[in-house]
Amino acid sequence: MTRVRVHNFNISLDGYGAGETITLDAPIGGAERLFARFDGRVIHGVDAVDDPITLDRALTSIWGQGIGAEIMGRGKFGPQTGDWADDDWRGWWGDAPPFRTPVVVLTHHPRDPISFGNGTSFHFLDATPEDALAYARGLTDGGDIRIGGGPSTVRQFLAAGLIDFMHLVTVPITLGTGVSMWEGLTDVQEGFSIESVTSASGLTHHLWNRTGAD
């Protein structure tokens, strides 16, 4: 059965997953410190680099395993709001986005899909979490669906009871302000079994598995 997963989602000690205002120069809204220790080179496997395999790298590399599509919020795709400008923006990642699968971008302003040679395609949809998930499943060949963020998007899918697995990473910093991961999610942990481990880098990895999930 298709599972809905979250991977490599970094939050601060005070529970923020992004800054409040995304700009071209601040793609995480001023909360870029959350990713200072993130080794994105290994998202397609620990063998992508010659460095020793660490706990952080091993867990980061699970990101793409068995994934058939991703769902993300509009802010993860770009800093624009409102109607789309005719500016040829194709995402933060240039001509080779790392996803290599269909990606559903949640937005109140749908537009035509964008496709890339490495298998990535962006599909722009105005939908509820349930409808977005059904649409994403129709784009896959049976693989799992990854909820890619930002925190507001992950929070919506958690509130709807749609997340089966979540890899949450607590970064040992405080931000003081930003977009909360947990606002309105009182006792959300009650639906999951949770295991946590802290690496030598100081990152704490939390593995949430929905109780009774396939």
KOLFI-328495 format. One line per field, with one value per residue (C-alpha): residue in one letter; x, y, z. Coordinates in Angstrom, 2 decimals. Each point is the difference from the previous one (the first is absolute). Example, Ala and Ser with C-alpha at 12.3 -4.5 7.8 and 13.67 -1.06 7.14 Angstrom:
// KOLFI-328495
code	c(A, S)
x	c(12.30, 1.37)
y	c(-4.50, 3.44)
z	c(7.80, -0.66)
// end
This chain:
// KOLFI-328495
code	c(M, T, R, V, R, V, H, N, F, N, I, S, L, D, G, Y, G, A, G, E, T, I, T, L, D, A, P, I, G, G, A, E, R, L, F, A, R, F, D, G, R, V, I, H, G, V, D, A, V, D, D, P, I, T, L, D, R, A, L, T, S, I, W, G, Q, G, I, G, A, E, I, M, G, R, G, K, F, G, P, Q, T, G, D, W, A, D, D, D, W, R, G, W, W, G, D, A, P, P, F, R, T, P, V, V, V, L, T, H, H, P, R, D, P, I, S, F, G, N, G, T, S, F, H, F, L, D, A, T, P, E, D, A, L, A, Y, A, R, G, L, T, D, G, G, D, I, R, I, G, G, G, P, S, T, V, R, Q, F, L, A, A, G, L, I, D, F, M, H, L, V, T, V, P, I, T, L, G, T, G, V, S, M, W, E, G, L, T, D, V, Q, E, G, F, S, I, E, S, V, T, S, A, S, G, L, T, H, H, L, W, N, R, T, G, A, D)
x	c(0.00, 1.21, 1.33, 0.19, 3.41, 1.89, 3.82, 2.86, -2.35, 2.03, -1.46, 1.53, -0.09, -2.90, -1.97, 0.44, 0.52, 0.45, 0.13, -3.05, 0.83, 1.58, 2.05, 2.35, 2.97, -1.55, -1.69, -0.77, -1.18, 3.02, 0.15, 2.87, 1.94, -2.30, 1.90, 3.57, 0.77, -2.09, 2.02, -2.22, 2.59, -1.23, -3.73, 0.36, 2.14, 2.97, 2.15, -0.46, 3.07, 3.26, -0.25, -0.51, -3.58, -1.41, -3.36, -1.07, 0.95, -1.63, -3.32, 0.10, 0.44, -3.35, -1.66, -0.37, -0.42, -3.27, -1.41, -2.33, -1.03, 0.35, -2.51, 1.33, -1.33, 0.46, 2.65, 2.29, -0.24, 0.75, -0.40, -2.88, -3.51, -3.25, -0.31, 3.00, 2.22, 1.28, 3.61, 0.97, 0.46, 0.43, 0.76, 2.99, 1.98, 0.80, -0.17, 0.53, -2.42, 0.98, -3.42, 0.05, -3.72, -3.25, -0.44, -3.36, 0.30, -2.94, -1.08, -3.18, 1.26, 0.23, 2.09, 1.26, 2.47, 3.77, 2.15, 3.74, 2.23, 0.90, -3.59, -1.08, -3.31, -1.86, -3.81, -1.78, -3.19, -2.55, -1.22, -0.60, 2.59, -2.29, -0.54, 3.69, 0.94, -2.43, 1.37, 3.62, -0.79, -1.31, 3.40, 2.00, 0.70, -0.90, 2.79, -0.44, -0.94, 2.42, -1.35, 2.86, -0.99, 0.06, -1.24, -3.50, -0.45, 1.28, -2.23, -3.08, 0.68, 0.63, -3.24, -1.86, 1.46, 1.73, 3.65, 1.20, 3.68, 1.94, 3.75, 0.26, 3.39, 0.40, 2.86, 1.53, -0.77, -2.82, -1.54, -2.42, -2.40, -1.13, -2.54, -0.88, -0.03, -2.44, -2.56, -3.45, 1.31, -0.68, 0.86, 0.78, 2.69, -2.67, -0.58, 3.62, 2.73, 3.15, 3.67, 2.74, 3.77, 2.57, 3.01, 3.53, -0.81, -2.60, -3.00, -2.82, -1.86, -3.59, -1.64, -3.79, -1.96, -3.78, -1.44, -1.57, 1.26, 0.80)
y	c(0.00, 3.51, 1.75, 3.73, 1.04, 3.05, -0.02, 2.20, 2.59, 2.32, 1.98, 2.17, -0.74, 2.43, -1.76, 2.18, -1.52, 3.16, 3.76, 2.16, 1.67, -1.87, 2.11, -0.71, 0.56, -1.85, -3.16, -1.23, 3.41, 0.83, -3.41, -1.25, -0.99, -3.01, -1.52, 0.94, -3.66, -1.53, -2.07, 0.10, -1.87, -3.33, 0.30, -2.49, -2.41, -0.06, -1.21, 3.43, 1.23, -1.58, 1.29, -2.47, -1.10, 1.68, -0.34, 3.37, -1.01, -3.42, 1.40, 2.86, -2.48, -1.71, 3.10, -1.44, -3.71, -1.30, 3.48, 0.38, 3.65, 2.98, 2.58, 3.41, 3.42, 2.91, 1.60, -2.97, 0.47, 3.73, 3.36, 1.25, 0.62, 0.81, -0.36, -1.50, 2.51, -0.69, -0.23, -3.56, -1.06, -3.80, -0.52, 0.52, -2.88, 1.12, -2.50, -3.12, -0.12, -2.82, -1.68, -2.12, -0.70, 1.91, 2.77, 1.52, 3.68, 1.20, 3.47, 2.05, 0.96, -3.13, 0.12, -2.36, -2.71, 0.42, -3.01, -0.69, -2.54, -1.83, -1.15, 2.87, 1.68, 2.66, -0.06, 3.02, -0.84, 1.79, -2.84, -1.29, -2.39, -2.94, 1.04, 0.85, -3.45, -1.69, 2.06, -0.83, -3.70, 0.23, 1.27, -2.85, -3.59, -1.18, 1.70, 1.80, 3.67, 2.39, 3.16, 2.41, 3.06, 2.73, -0.29, 1.29, -2.73, -2.76, 1.30, -0.15, -3.63, -0.90, 1.69, -1.99, -3.27, -0.77, -0.46, -3.60, 0.67, 3.11, 0.55, 3.16, 1.51, 2.31, 2.45, 1.33, 3.67, 2.34, 2.37, 1.94, 0.58, -1.61, -2.53, -2.51, -3.70, -0.72, 2.81, -1.52, -3.57, -0.74, -3.64, -0.85, -2.37, -2.27, -1.55, -1.09, -2.13, 2.16, -0.95, 2.61, -0.07, 2.80, -0.05, 1.18, 3.21, 0.96, -0.65, -2.04, -2.21, -0.92, -2.85, 0.15, -3.05, 0.20, -2.55, -2.74, 1.43, -2.54)
z	c(0.00, -0.78, 3.09, 0.65, 1.34, 1.24, -0.12, 1.18, 1.47, 2.19, 2.89, 2.70, 3.72, 0.29, -2.73, -3.08, -3.45, -2.09, 0.23, -0.50, -3.33, -2.93, -2.42, -2.87, 2.33, 2.95, -1.34, 3.52, 1.13, 2.12, 1.68, -2.17, 3.15, 0.21, -2.93, 0.92, 0.81, -2.80, -2.49, -3.08, -2.06, 1.34, -0.60, -2.86, 2.03, 2.35, -2.89, -1.63, 1.89, 1.08, 3.59, 2.87, 0.58, 3.09, 1.71, -1.44, -3.55, 0.27, 1.17, -2.52, -2.86, 0.69, -1.51, -3.51, 0.65, -1.42, -0.67, -2.99, 0.42, 2.33, 1.23, 1.03, 0.87, -2.37, 2.21, -0.51, -3.76, 0.02, 1.76, -2.15, 1.34, -1.80, -3.76, -1.77, -1.77, -3.49, 1.22, -1.04, 3.66, 0.09, 3.69, 2.26, -1.52, -3.55, -2.85, 2.13, 2.97, 2.37, 0.14, -3.17, 0.44, -0.50, 2.60, 0.92, 1.00, 2.10, -1.06, -0.34, -3.48, -2.20, -3.17, -2.69, 1.08, -0.41, -0.95, 0.14, -1.70, 3.22, 0.63, 2.22, -0.87, 1.98, 0.05, 1.50, 1.86, 2.18, 2.22, 3.50, 1.44, -0.78, -3.62, -0.49, 1.27, -2.37, -2.89, 0.90, 0.18, -3.55, -1.12, 1.50, -0.98, 3.49, 1.95, 3.30, 0.23, 1.72, 1.66, -0.58, 2.02, 1.03, 3.56, -0.80, -2.61, 2.28, 2.79, -2.25, -0.90, 3.64, 1.05, -2.66, 1.31, -3.29, 1.05, 0.44, 0.71, 0.94, 0.35, 2.07, 0.84, 2.99, -0.58, 3.27, -0.63, 0.93, -2.54, 2.19, -2.88, -3.23, -1.23, 2.71, -0.73, 2.81, 0.11, 0.49, 0.21, 3.67, 0.84, -3.64, 1.29, 1.45, -3.42, -0.45, 1.48, 0.19, 0.25, 0.41, -0.33, 0.28, -2.32, 0.70, -1.88, 2.59, -2.26, 1.52, -2.46, 0.88, -1.92, 0.19, -1.13, 0.00, 2.38, -2.08, -3.33, -2.72)
// end
